Amino acid sequence: MKRYMIALALILALVQQPALADHAHHGYRHHNVDPGMAIFGGIVGGLIIGGMINSMNQPMHGYVPQPQYRQICRTQFVTQYDAYYNEYIQVPIQQCRWTRAY
């Protein structure tokens, strides 16, 4: 949107330039502008304004970020039988899972 506002400001500045020049020369008669240059200016201005209007009618395709995931791990103790010592012991087992990070 900033680009369009800057382009519009430049167009308005260029359009008002001849009007401001007329006020500076009181009493002098100005000749008409070359018709070829007037047509060229109209074509360039029309292309710029037409491009601005066309871009406003285009659907906006925004960037959709991919979901972020993080890993959550926890240690859980499980009872297992130890045949060497002939007893039950607590063995740590790490369990991990992936969850969505919001």
N, C-alpha and C positions, 0 to 999 in steps of 0.2 A: 504494500500500500504506500510505503514511503516513496518508492520509485515513481508511482503515478502522481503523487503530490509534487515531487520535484519536477517531473516532466511538465505538469500543468503550470507550475510557477515559471518555468523557462519559456513556455509558449506564451504565457501572458506578458512576460517581460519583453519578448521579441515583438509581440503585437503592439505594445504601448510605446516602443522605442520611436517609431516614426511620429506618433502623436505628440510625444514630448519634444521632438525636434521642431515641429511646426511652431510651437510657442516661443522658441528661442529666436526665430528670425521674423520679426515683425516687419512688414513692408516688402518683403521679398516674395516673389511668386515662384512656387515650386513647379517643376515639370512633372508630368505624370510618370509613374513607375513603368518600366518596360513590361509589356504584357507577358512576355515569356517568363520573367522572374515572378510575376504575380501568380501565374499558373503553377510554376514550380513550388512556390511557397504554399499554395493551396493544396497541392498534392502531398507535400511532405507533412503539413499539418493534418490533413485528412488521414494519412497513414498512421500517424502517431495516435490521434484520437480514436481511429477505428481499431487499432491494436489494443488500446486501453479498454474499449468497450467489449471487444471480443474476449479478452482475458478475464473480464468480470463474468462472462457467461459460461466459462469453462468450469466443470466440476472440480472441486478441490479434493485432491488425493493427499491426505495427510499421512505422515509417517506413523505407523503403529509399532510401538516398541515390542520386542519379543519378551515373553514372560521370563522373569528371573527366578532361578531356583537356588536353594541353599541346602546344604547337607546338615542334618541334625543327628548327632551320635550320642548314645548313652551306654553306660556300662551296666550290665545286669549279671547278677551272680546266680549260677545254676548249680544245683547239687548233683555231683557225680560220684560214682563209686570208684575208689582207687584200690585196685587189686593188689598192688605191691604192699601197701600198709593195711589192707583189709578193713578199710573204713570209708565213710562218705566225707567228701570235701566240697568246699564252695569254690567254683571255678568262675573267674570273670569272663564274660563274653560281651564283646562290643557289638551293639546293634545300631545300624545307621539307616536313615531314610531321607529321601529328598522331599522337601516341601517348597511351596511357592513363597517367594519373598515379596511381600506387597509393598 
